[in-house]
Amino acid sequence: QVQLVESGGGSVQSGGSLRLSCAASGYTFNHGSMGWFRQAPGKEREAVACIDSYGSTNYVDSVKGRFTISQDRAKNRLYLQMNSLKPEDTAIYYCAAAYGNRWCSPSEYHLWGQGTQVTVSS
C-alpha cells in the first residue's frame, strides 16, 4: 500500500504563513519525484512546486519567492513552507508522488493524498 497524508492546512490572514506536511508510506523519496498541487473552486488543478530525486525544485511563477518545497528523505516526509500568503492562494492542496524524475505537471503524478484546505482571508 502507498499512502500520502497531508497535514498543516488551515485558515490564516493575508500575509500569514503555513507549513504543509506530507507523510509518505510505501514510497521512497530517493527514487522518485514529489510535488504539491492545488485546486481552487472553478479552476483546474495546478502544480505549485515539485522536487525530483536529485533535489532540484520547480515552482509556479505565482509562488516564487514565497513558497519553499523541501523534504526529509530519512523520514519520507515532504514540506511546503508558505509565506506571505495571499487570498488567491486559497485552495485545496494535494501532495503527490511519482516514480522516476517527472515534469512538474499534474498529469505526470499518479499517487495522491487526500488534500488539505488552505484558506487565506483578506
C-alpha positions in Angstrom: 0.0 0.0 0.0 1.1 3.5 -0.9 -0.3 6.3 1.2 0.3 10.1 1.2 -1.3 12.0 4.1 -1.2 15.8 4.2 -1.5 18.0 7.3 -1.0 21.6 8.3 -3.8 23.3 6.4 -6.0 25.9 7.9 -7.2 29.5 7.8 -4.9 32.5 8.0 -5.0 36.2 7.3 -3.3 37.7 4.2 0.4 37.9 4.8 0.5 35.0 7.2 2.3 31.7 6.9 1.6 28.0 7.0 3.7 24.9 6.6 2.1 21.9 5.0 3.5 18.4 5.6 3.1 15.2 3.7 3.8 11.8 5.2 4.5 9.0 2.8 4.4 5.3 3.4 5.2 2.6 0.9 7.2 5.2 -1.2 10.8 6.2 -1.1 11.6 9.8 -2.0 15.1 8.8 -3.2 13.7 7.0 -6.2 11.1 9.4 -7.4 9.6 12.9 -7.6 7.3 14.7 -5.2 5.1 17.7 -5.6 2.5 20.0 -4.2 -0.6 20.8 -6.2 -3.6 22.9 -5.6 -7.1 23.3 -6.9 -9.3 26.3 -6.2 -13.0 26.5 -6.9 -13.7 26.8 -10.6 -10.1 26.3 -11.6 -8.1 23.3 -12.9 -5.6 21.6 -10.6 -2.2 23.2 -11.0 1.3 22.4 -9.9 2.6 24.6 -7.1 6.1 23.1 -6.5 7.9 19.9 -7.3 11.2 18.3 -6.2 12.9 15.5 -8.1 15.1 12.6 -6.9 18.2 14.9 -7.2 16.7 17.6 -5.0 16.0 20.0 -7.9 13.0 22.2 -7.4 10.4 23.8 -9.7 7.8 26.4 -8.7 4.9 28.0 -10.4 5.7 31.7 -11.0 2.9 32.9 -8.7 4.6 31.4 -5.6 8.3 32.0 -6.4 9.9 33.8 -3.5 7.1 33.0 -1.1 6.9 29.2 -1.0 9.6 26.6 -0.4 9.3 22.9 -1.0 11.6 20.6 0.9 11.9 17.0 2.0 13.3 14.9 4.8 14.2 11.7 2.9 15.1 9.7 6.0 11.5 10.3 7.3 9.8 10.1 3.9 8.2 13.5 4.6 7.6 16.4 2.3 7.0 20.0 3.3 5.7 23.2 1.8 6.5 26.4 3.6 4.1 29.1 2.6 4.9 32.7 3.5 3.3 36.0 2.6 0.1 34.2 1.8 -2.5 35.9 -0.4 -6.2 35.3 -0.9 -5.5 33.8 -4.3 -3.6 31.0 -2.6 -6.9 29.7 -1.2 -7.3 26.2 -2.5 -7.2 22.5 -1.6 -3.6 21.5 -1.5 -2.5 18.0 -2.5 0.7 16.1 -2.0 1.6 13.8 -4.9 4.3 11.4 -5.9 5.6 9.6 -9.0 8.4 7.1 -9.6 11.3 8.5 -11.5 12.0 12.0 -12.5 8.9 13.8 -13.8 7.8 17.1 -15.2 6.1 19.3 -12.7 2.6 18.7 -14.1 -0.5 17.0 -12.5 -0.6 14.5 -15.4 2.9 13.2 -14.5 1.9 12.2 -11.0 -0.1 9.1 -10.1 0.0 8.9 -6.3 -2.1 11.4 -4.4 -3.0 12.4 -0.9 -6.5 13.3 0.3 -5.9 17.1 0.2 -5.9 19.8 2.9 -7.7 23.1 2.8 -5.8 26.3 2.9 -7.9 29.5 3.3 -6.4 33.0 3.2 -8.6 35.9 4.2 -8.0 39.5 3.1 
